[in-house]
């Protein structure tokens, strides 16, 4: 089994009248999007279909997704773990309670052997008062 595998891609897109947002694409995953509304961020992504080495990975081999977020892109201090990654090829999660300022998000996927992907590229959302 490869030591690392391909994770989900998290990208930014527009949304929310009280905010502005920037986007960036990660180097891992099959595709995804992030939309936002006020002090919430709806994150969505598509499960990976290949590992870093190009080998395929089945849905049954995926265990969980880990969303990391915070207000410092280099130090994402908050963490949400979403289990049962094998149940659905498209996943989403709403992060609520985001205060004023810029918030940064990244996602990783863990397989059933405990191997964790590299983090996706960081995307951001700015919430204004």
MDTraj code that builds the backbone (N, CA, C; nanometers):
import mdtraj as md
import numpy as np

residues = "UNK UNK UNK UNK UNK UNK UNK UNK UNK UNK UNK UNK UNK UNK UNK UNK UNK UNK UNK UNK UNK UNK UNK UNK UNK UNK UNK UNK UNK UNK UNK UNK UNK UNK UNK UNK UNK UNK UNK UNK UNK UNK UNK UNK UNK UNK UNK UNK UNK UNK UNK UNK UNK UNK UNK UNK UNK UNK UNK UNK UNK UNK UNK UNK UNK UNK UNK UNK UNK UNK UNK UNK UNK UNK UNK UNK UNK UNK UNK UNK UNK UNK UNK UNK UNK UNK UNK UNK UNK UNK UNK UNK UNK UNK UNK UNK UNK UNK UNK UNK UNK UNK UNK UNK UNK UNK UNK UNK UNK UNK UNK UNK UNK UNK UNK UNK UNK UNK UNK UNK UNK UNK UNK UNK UNK UNK UNK UNK UNK".split()
xyz = np.array([
    [0.0850, -0.1179, 0.0000],
    [0.0000, 0.0000, 0.0000],
    [0.0894, 0.1240, 0.0000],
    [0.0508, 0.2230, -0.0713],
    [0.1279, 0.3479, -0.0788],
    [0.1285, 0.4163, 0.0576],
    [0.2359, 0.4857, 0.0876],
    [0.2501, 0.5528, 0.2166],
    [0.1591, 0.6734, 0.2285],
    [0.1231, 0.7318, 0.1189],
    [0.0315, 0.8458, 0.1208],
    [-0.0662, 0.8288, 0.0062],
    [-0.1793, 0.8894, 0.0173],
    [-0.2758, 0.8786, -0.0905],
    [-0.3423, 1.0116, -0.1157],
    [-0.4137, 1.0143, -0.2270],
    [-0.4729, 1.1371, -0.2756],
    [-0.5953, 1.1748, -0.1946],
    [-0.6046, 1.2978, -0.1522],
    [-0.7161, 1.3443, -0.0719],
    [-0.8196, 1.4173, -0.1542],
    [-0.9134, 1.4747, -0.0872],
    [-1.0198, 1.5497, -0.1525],
    [-0.9724, 1.6908, -0.1844],
    [-1.0275, 1.7480, -0.2880],
    [-0.9934, 1.8840, -0.3285],
    [-1.0982, 1.9795, -0.2751],
    [-1.0538, 2.0858, -0.2166],
    [-1.1403, 2.1889, -0.1627],
    [-1.1065, 2.3183, -0.2343],
    [-1.2038, 2.3799, -0.3001],
    [-1.1793, 2.5049, -0.3707],
    [-1.2791, 2.6096, -0.3251],
    [-1.2490, 2.7336, -0.3514],
    [-1.3376, 2.8421, -0.3123],
    [-1.4194, 2.8925, -0.4290],
    [-1.5365, 2.9457, -0.3981],
    [-1.6192, 3.0115, -0.4988],
    [-1.6989, 3.1205, -0.4295],
    [-1.7615, 3.2081, -0.5043],
    [-1.8303, 3.3231, -0.4472],
    [-1.9517, 3.2875, -0.3657],
    [-1.9980, 3.3843, -0.2872],
    [-2.1200, 3.3635, -0.2105],
    [-2.1286, 3.4594, -0.0942],
    [-2.2491, 3.4810, -0.0442],
    [-2.2708, 3.5613, 0.0751],
    [-2.2548, 3.7104, 0.0513],
    [-2.3583, 3.7865, 0.0751],
    [-2.3512, 3.9297, 0.0489],
    [-2.2709, 4.0053, 0.1535],
    [-2.2503, 3.9465, 0.2711],
    [-2.1770, 4.0169, 0.3759],
    [-2.0295, 3.9792, 0.3768],
    [-1.9816, 3.9238, 0.2676],
    [-1.8445, 3.8755, 0.2706],
    [-1.7783, 3.8863, 0.1347],
    [-1.6470, 3.8710, 0.1378],
    [-1.5718, 3.8549, 0.0149],
    [-1.4895, 3.7295, 0.0315],
    [-1.4450, 3.6710, -0.0763],
    [-1.3774, 3.5437, -0.0667],
    [-1.2748, 3.5292, -0.1757],
    [-1.1666, 3.4611, -0.1441],
    [-1.0673, 3.4280, -0.2435],
    [-1.0670, 3.2783, -0.2615],
    [-1.0089, 3.2314, -0.3699],
    [-1.0066, 3.0880, -0.3917],
    [-0.8706, 3.0436, -0.4404],
    [-0.8439, 2.9168, -0.4172],
    [-0.7234, 2.8547, -0.4691],
    [-0.7523, 2.7077, -0.4878],
    [-0.6822, 2.6437, -0.5783],
    [-0.7033, 2.5024, -0.6008],
    [-0.5903, 2.4234, -0.5408],
    [-0.6244, 2.3110, -0.4827],
    [-0.5254, 2.2215, -0.4264],
    [-0.4725, 2.1273, -0.5328],
    [-0.3696, 2.0552, -0.4973],
    [-0.3078, 1.9628, -0.5907],
    [-0.3615, 1.8224, -0.5748],
    [-0.4593, 1.8031, -0.4875],
    [-0.5072, 1.6682, -0.4630],
    [-0.6572, 1.6593, -0.4818],
    [-0.7051, 1.5430, -0.5190],
    [-0.8474, 1.5155, -0.5222],
    [-0.9098, 1.5245, -0.6593],
    [-1.0399, 1.4957, -0.6610],
    [-1.1155, 1.4902, -0.7847],
    [-1.1912, 1.6184, -0.8146],
    [-1.2246, 1.6976, -0.7164],
    [-1.2958, 1.8221, -0.7408],
    [-1.3854, 1.8560, -0.6243],
    [-1.4283, 1.9802, -0.6153],
    [-1.5142, 2.0203, -0.5070],
    [-1.5389, 2.1684, -0.5101],
    [-1.6178, 2.2170, -0.4158],
    [-1.6441, 2.3591, -0.4104],
    [-1.6765, 2.3987, -0.2680],
    [-1.6689, 2.5269, -0.2413],
    [-1.7045, 2.5802, -0.1102],
    [-1.7927, 2.7013, -0.1346],
    [-1.9077, 2.7042, -0.0736],
    [-1.9932, 2.8217, -0.0809],
    [-2.0161, 2.8689, 0.0615],
    [-2.0488, 2.9952, 0.0757],
    [-2.0603, 3.0516, 0.2089],
    [-2.1867, 3.1340, 0.2233],
    [-2.2337, 3.1502, 0.3455],
    [-2.3511, 3.2308, 0.3744],
    [-2.3339, 3.2919, 0.5119],
    [-2.3087, 3.4232, 0.5194],
    [-2.2932, 3.4905, 0.6471],
    [-2.1779, 3.4346, 0.7273],
    [-2.2060, 3.3904, 0.8503],
    [-2.1015, 3.3394, 0.9381],
    [-2.0848, 3.1880, 0.9262],
    [-2.1298, 3.1328, 0.8178],
    [-2.1183, 2.9893, 0.7919],
    [-2.0404, 2.9654, 0.6638],
    [-1.9779, 2.8502, 0.6563],
    [-1.9116, 2.8074, 0.5330],
    [-1.9579, 2.6666, 0.5029],
    [-2.0182, 2.6464, 0.3872],
    [-2.0581, 2.5133, 0.3432],
    [-1.9441, 2.4584, 0.2593],
    [-1.8790, 2.3558, 0.3096],
    [-1.7677, 2.2934, 0.2409],
    [-1.8189, 2.1678, 0.1725],
    [-1.7806, 2.1480, 0.0491],
    [-1.8189, 2.0246, -0.0200],
    [-1.7023, 1.9778, -0.1046],
    [-1.6965, 1.8469, -0.1257],
    [-1.5856, 1.7879, -0.1991],
    [-1.6277, 1.6546, -0.2552],
    [-1.5478, 1.6050, -0.3477],
    [-1.5680, 1.4733, -0.4069],
    [-1.4571, 1.3819, -0.3581],
    [-1.4921, 1.2613, -0.3240],
    [-1.3933, 1.1652, -0.2736],
    [-1.2866, 1.1385, -0.3792],
    [-1.1647, 1.1112, -0.3346],
    [-1.0567, 1.0798, -0.4295],
    [-1.0797, 0.9438, -0.4942],
    [-1.0266, 0.9273, -0.6118],
    [-1.0355, 0.7977, -0.6805],
    [-0.8975, 0.7362, -0.7021],
    [-0.7916, 0.8126, -0.6754],
    [-0.6560, 0.7604, -0.6917],
    [-0.5671, 0.8034, -0.5752],
    [-0.4637, 0.7253, -0.5546],
    [-0.3611, 0.7570, -0.4559],
    [-0.2546, 0.8431, -0.5230],
    [-0.1615, 0.8976, -0.4454],
    [-0.0547, 0.9816, -0.4977],
    [0.0265, 0.9075, -0.6035],
    [0.0480, 0.7774, -0.5852],
    [0.1275, 0.6987, -0.6797],
    [0.0499, 0.6591, -0.8054],
    [-0.0769, 0.7001, -0.8167],
    [-0.1573, 0.6708, -0.9344],
    [-0.2450, 0.5480, -0.9215],
    [-0.2225, 0.4660, -0.8185],
    [-0.3075, 0.3493, -0.7963],
    [-0.4476, 0.3950, -0.7576],
    [-0.5466, 0.3166, -0.7940],
    [-0.6834, 0.3489, -0.7579],
    [-0.7090, 0.3273, -0.6099],
    [-0.8073, 0.3979, -0.5584],
    [-0.8529, 0.3780, -0.4207],
    [-1.0047, 0.3689, -0.4244],
    [-1.0578, 0.2633, -0.3642],
    [-1.2029, 0.2435, -0.3662],
    [-1.2671, 0.3177, -0.2490],
    [-1.3963, 0.3433, -0.2600],
    [-1.4695, 0.4103, -0.1526],
    [-1.4594, 0.3303, -0.0229],
    [-1.4556, 0.1978, -0.0321],
    [-1.4467, 0.1136, 0.0860],
    [-1.3166, 0.1294, 0.1625],
    [-1.2153, 0.1870, 0.0983],
    [-1.0863, 0.2088, 0.1641],
    [-1.0794, 0.3433, 0.2366],
    [-1.1791, 0.4293, 0.2179],
    [-1.1800, 0.5609, 0.2821],
    [-1.2457, 0.5506, 0.4191],
    [-1.1848, 0.6137, 0.5190],
    [-1.2374, 0.6072, 0.6546],
    [-1.3013, 0.7385, 0.6975],
    [-1.2280, 0.8489, 0.6884],
    [-1.2805, 0.9764, 0.7373],
    [-1.2162, 1.0940, 0.6646],
    [-1.2821, 1.2086, 0.6779],
    [-1.2293, 1.3355, 0.6290],
    [-1.1988, 1.4221, 0.7497],
    [-1.0911, 1.4980, 0.7431],
    [-1.0533, 1.5887, 0.8506],
    [-1.0491, 1.7296, 0.7928],
    [-1.1366, 1.8157, 0.8423],
    [-1.1386, 1.9563, 0.8020],
    [-1.0639, 2.0339, 0.9091],
    [-0.9668, 2.1112, 0.8669],
    [-0.8939, 2.1990, 0.9582],
    [-0.9252, 2.3423, 0.9158],
    [-0.9466, 2.4291, 1.0142],
    [-0.9756, 2.5684, 0.9829],
    [-0.9322, 2.6594, 1.0961],
    [-0.9208, 2.7862, 1.0654],
    [-0.8812, 2.8861, 1.1639],
    [-0.8586, 3.0198, 1.0971],
    [-0.8109, 3.1158, 1.1719],
    [-0.7915, 3.2496, 1.1184],
    [-0.6466, 3.2790, 1.0828],
    [-0.5604, 3.1788, 1.0903],
    [-0.4212, 3.1898, 1.0473],
    [-0.3965, 3.0761, 0.9486],
    [-0.3730, 3.1100, 0.8231],
    [-0.3581, 3.0083, 0.7178],
    [-0.2460, 2.9094, 0.7476],
    [-0.1463, 2.9523, 0.8232],
    [-0.0334, 2.8656, 0.8562],
    [-0.0524, 2.7903, 0.9875],
    [-0.1625, 2.8141, 1.0564],
    [-0.1881, 2.7496, 1.1847],
    [-0.3388, 2.7285, 1.1995],
    [-0.3915, 2.6272, 1.1333],
    [-0.5348, 2.5968, 1.1367],
    [-0.5635, 2.5205, 1.2657],
    [-0.6130, 2.5914, 1.3669],
    [-0.6242, 2.5365, 1.5011],
    [-0.7515, 2.4574, 1.5275],
    [-0.8550, 2.4803, 1.4499],
    [-0.9821, 2.4097, 1.4689],
    [-0.9839, 2.2841, 1.3822],
    [-1.0564, 2.1818, 1.4293],
    [-1.0568, 2.0542, 1.3565],
    [-1.1934, 1.9876, 1.3697],
    [-1.2440, 1.9367, 1.2576],
    [-1.3666, 1.8588, 1.2546],
    [-1.3347, 1.7281, 1.1830],
    [-1.3727, 1.6155, 1.2429],
    [-1.3529, 1.4853, 1.1801],
    [-1.4892, 1.4324, 1.1371],
    [-1.4996, 1.3959, 1.0107],
    [-1.6236, 1.3428, 0.9558],
    [-1.5998, 1.1966, 0.9220],
    [-1.6630, 1.1076, 0.9969],
    [-1.6462, 0.9641, 0.9774],
    [-1.7313, 0.9116, 0.8628],
    [-1.7227, 0.7837, 0.8404],
    [-1.8009, 0.7153, 0.7370],
    [-1.7777, 0.7723, 0.5982],
    [-1.6526, 0.8003, 0.5654],
    [-1.6196, 0.8570, 0.4348],
    [-1.6561, 0.7624, 0.3211],
    [-1.6642, 0.6338, 0.3472],
    [-1.6918, 0.5361, 0.2418],
    [-1.8381, 0.5333, 0.1999],
    [-1.9257, 0.6004, 0.2745],
    [-2.0687, 0.5912, 0.2468],
    [-2.1155, 0.6723, 0.1270],
    [-2.0459, 0.7790, 0.0908],
    [-2.0929, 0.8664, -0.0161],
    [-1.9734, 0.9294, -0.0864],
    [-1.9749, 0.9301, -0.2192],
    [-1.8639, 0.9851, -0.2972],
    [-1.8560, 1.1367, -0.2864],
    [-1.9652, 1.2030, -0.2590],
    [-1.9644, 1.3479, -0.2426],
    [-1.9994, 1.3789, -0.0988],
    [-1.9158, 1.4574, -0.0340],
    [-1.9357, 1.4902, 0.1056],
    [-1.9511, 1.6409, 0.1200],
    [-2.0174, 1.6819, 0.2281],
    [-2.0261, 1.8244, 0.2587],
    [-2.0394, 1.8418, 0.4090],
    [-2.0039, 1.9606, 0.4535],
    [-2.0124, 1.9923, 0.5954],
    [-2.0238, 2.1438, 0.6089],
    [-2.1102, 2.1912, 0.6976],
    [-2.1235, 2.3336, 0.7226],
    [-2.0504, 2.3692, 0.8515],
    [-1.9570, 2.4616, 0.8399],
    [-1.8866, 2.5147, 0.9554],
    [-1.9578, 2.6428, 0.9943],
    [-2.0131, 2.6469, 1.1130],
    [-2.0871, 2.7639, 1.1597],
    [-2.0139, 2.8375, 1.2699],
    [-2.0732, 2.9483, 1.3133],
    [-2.0180, 3.0244, 1.4238],
    [-1.8887, 3.0965, 1.3934],
    [-1.8690, 3.1296, 1.2669],
    [-1.7464, 3.1992, 1.2279],
    [-1.7613, 3.3483, 1.2537],
    [-1.6727, 3.4034, 1.3334],
    [-1.6760, 3.5456, 1.3649],
    [-1.6153, 3.6287, 1.2538],
    [-1.6150, 3.7587, 1.2761],
    [-1.5617, 3.8541, 1.1786],
    [-1.4142, 3.8258, 1.1521],
    [-1.3741, 3.8428, 1.0274],
    [-1.2353, 3.8229, 0.9876],
    [-1.2244, 3.7199, 0.8771],
    [-1.1030, 3.6853, 0.8440],
    [-1.0780, 3.5872, 0.7381],
    [-1.0566, 3.4503, 0.8006],
    [-1.1240, 3.3525, 0.7457],
    [-1.1145, 3.2135, 0.7897],
    [-1.0534, 3.1306, 0.6778],
    [-0.9708, 3.0369, 0.7148],
    [-0.8999, 2.9516, 0.6197],
    [-0.9391, 2.8062, 0.6442],
    [-0.9498, 2.7289, 0.5352],
    [-0.9957, 2.5905, 0.5431],
    [-0.9069, 2.4992, 0.4588],
    [-0.8875, 2.3782, 0.5074],
    [-0.8148, 2.2748, 0.4343],
    [-0.8774, 2.1407, 0.4715],
    [-0.8612, 2.0404, 0.3863],
    [-0.9194, 1.9085, 0.4122],
    [-0.8181, 1.7994, 0.3810],
    [-0.8274, 1.6913, 0.4573],
    [-0.7477, 1.5715, 0.4347],
    [-0.8417, 1.4517, 0.4398],
    [-0.7961, 1.3410, 0.3844],
    [-0.8729, 1.2164, 0.3922],
    [-0.7834, 1.1093, 0.4543],
    [-0.8456, 1.0239, 0.5349],
    [-0.7734, 0.9141, 0.5993],
    [-0.8308, 0.7832, 0.5487],
    [-0.7439, 0.6852, 0.5201],
    [-0.7938, 0.5564, 0.4746],
    [-0.8103, 0.4608, 0.5927],
    [-0.8636, 0.3424, 0.5652],
    [-0.8930, 0.2458, 0.6699],
    [-0.7673, 0.1891, 0.7358],
    [-0.6504, 0.2100, 0.6760],
    [-0.5238, 0.1683, 0.7366],
    [-0.4626, 0.2793, 0.8220],
    [-0.5296, 0.3933, 0.8285],
    [-0.4804, 0.5049, 0.9081],
    [-0.3896, 0.6008, 0.8331],
    [-0.3691, 0.5769, 0.7029],
    [-0.2848, 0.6668, 0.6238],
    [-0.3607, 0.7957, 0.5949],
    [-0.2944, 0.9082, 0.6147],
    [-0.3550, 1.0396, 0.5951],
    [-0.2968, 1.1057, 0.4722],
    [-0.3820, 1.1662, 0.3918],
    [-0.3349, 1.2384, 0.2739],
    [-0.2664, 1.3671, 0.3151],
    [-0.1970, 1.4267, 0.2217],
    [-0.1458, 1.5621, 0.2417],
    [-0.2668, 1.6554, 0.2453],
    [-0.2567, 1.7680, 0.3125],
    [-0.3693, 1.8616, 0.3145],
    [-0.3933, 1.9235, 0.1772],
    [-0.5181, 1.9550, 0.1501],
    [-0.5510, 2.0269, 0.0281],
    [-0.4942, 2.1677, 0.0370],
    [-0.4984, 2.2390, -0.0732],
    [-0.4629, 2.3817, -0.0704],
    [-0.5628, 2.4522, 0.0230],
    [-0.5172, 2.5559, 0.0860],
    [-0.6006, 2.6335, 0.1767],
    [-0.6860, 2.7291, 0.0953],
    [-0.8150, 2.7362, 0.1303],
    [-0.9057, 2.8347, 0.0722],
    [-0.9516, 2.9267, 0.1842],
    [-0.9993, 3.0444, 0.1478],
    [-1.0357, 3.1397, 0.2523],
    [-1.1718, 3.2025, 0.2295],
    [-1.2263, 3.2550, 0.3376],
    [-1.3548, 3.3243, 0.3395],
    [-1.3418, 3.4405, 0.4369],
    [-1.3743, 3.5613, 0.3940],
    [-1.3690, 3.6778, 0.4815],
    [-1.5106, 3.7184, 0.5202],
    [-1.5332, 3.7284, 0.6494],
    [-1.6625, 3.7712, 0.7015],
    [-1.6469, 3.9140, 0.7521],
    [-1.7289, 4.0025, 0.6988],
    [-1.7254, 4.1430, 0.7396],
    [-1.8451, 4.1716, 0.8273],
    [-1.8354, 4.2735, 0.9094],
    [-1.9478, 4.3074, 0.9994],
    [-2.0656, 4.3626, 0.9240],
])
top = md.Topology()
chain = top.add_chain()
for i, resn in enumerate(residues, 1):
    res = top.add_residue(resn, chain, resSeq=i)
    for name in ("N", "CA", "C"):
        top.add_atom(name, md.element.get_by_symbol(name[0]), res)
traj = md.Trajectory(xyz[None], top)
